[in-house]
Amino acid sequence: MGNRDAFLRRMEQVLDNQWLTNNGPMVQEFEQRIAEHLGVKHCVAMCNGTIALEIAIRALGLSGEVIVPSWTFVATAHALYWQDIMPVFADIDPVTHNLDPAAVRRMITPRTSGIIGVHLWGRAAPVEELRAIADEHGLRLMFDAAHAFGSTYQGQSIGRFGECEVLSFHATKAFNTMEGGAVVTNNDELAEAMRLMRNFGFKGYDNVIHPGTNGKMIEACAAMGLANLDGFSEVVAANVRNHAAYREALAGIPGISLLDYDPAERNSHHYVVIEVDESCPVTRDDIIVALHAENILARKYFWPGCHMMKPYRDLFPHAGLLLEHTRFVAERVVVLPNGAALTEEVIATVADTLRVLATDIRP
Ligand SMILES: *Cc1c(COP(=O)(O)O)cnc(C)c1O
């Protein structure tokens, strides 16, 4: 939730300003702060990450087919399909959970216009390899960085890679504006095009020069964002502590491994991801049921993979044949709760529940 007083003070300002939306002072300050924070030239704030993806895809002129992972939140694929572009699913590396460059190469056809890499769990996609493939084949490259606010790749903030990167500030993300998103880029023309598109194509009053939609962030969301940005480093510190506490508590439970973050890179540690392997005496789904019974909302993100969701499962009924690692990972992952409000008791309950399940001798 962040600092309630800081948010309420900013909301008083919003009401005093009598300026609720349409590029108000809060949104302008928010965009400036985010751009500075990430070291990018432009931040174009939007009403959510999905609309930000749709607008970025359109501004880049993607068409035909675009290569994406199936192992992502379904919005990555929907943002394409919603505007008659076919998402083509490439497999992942089972260790990093990110796109496998060799798999991306295999999915290129004459209709391919671009690649959308996803920095899954905030760990950078193979940025350089994807750049090389895109350059070699004349494809546009952008990133879905919805998980990656506050992450680095080789010490540089995520936000500057590809032609643009898309952030989500949804309530479930490490940094939130309740609902919200943004496209960040160093490309002046692209930023200008997206500013038009998010506001119906208006350039000044009465002058529409481009087709557009309503992708605007409202002042109240920017106020939340500004309040939360001031507290973001504390949230990350709490997440890092929780992640370490989970590691200690889960140690030695057979068949359970905790996904690591590279200590040389920054990462919000928002996602506490465990994998359940064959040596665990109970299934991943048993674990989910047991945790839900303790009122702990562990999730199977992003099971069963986009290729198994409609409409893609009907369009590509055999996609899974080329997505071996996606299917493998999708059967193993559990995402555990995290955040600044998480208590030690929750971590202890999770660990106790898993330990009892995994070590209980059953008939
Ligand atoms: C959350 C998320 C989105 C969508 O963002 P919204 O702000 O919820 O619309 C897109 N891609 C990924 C990978 C996400 O996790």
The ligand as a Gaussian input file, in Angstrom:
#p B3LYP/6-31G(d) Opt

LIG

0 1
 C        0.909000      -7.453000     -15.381000
 C        1.451000      -7.805000     -16.722000
 C        0.964000      -7.206000     -17.890000
 C       -0.270000      -6.359000     -17.932000
 O       -0.229000      -5.216000     -17.206000
 P       -1.594000      -4.529000     -16.680000
 O       -1.090000      -3.264000     -16.082000
 O       -2.178000      -5.467000     -15.665000
 O       -2.479000      -4.312000     -17.845000
 C        1.593000      -7.505000     -19.090000
 N        2.622000      -8.371000     -19.144000
 C        3.087000      -8.985000     -18.053000
 C        4.248000      -9.920000     -18.184000
 C        2.513000      -8.749000     -16.800000
 O        2.958000      -9.403000     -15.730000

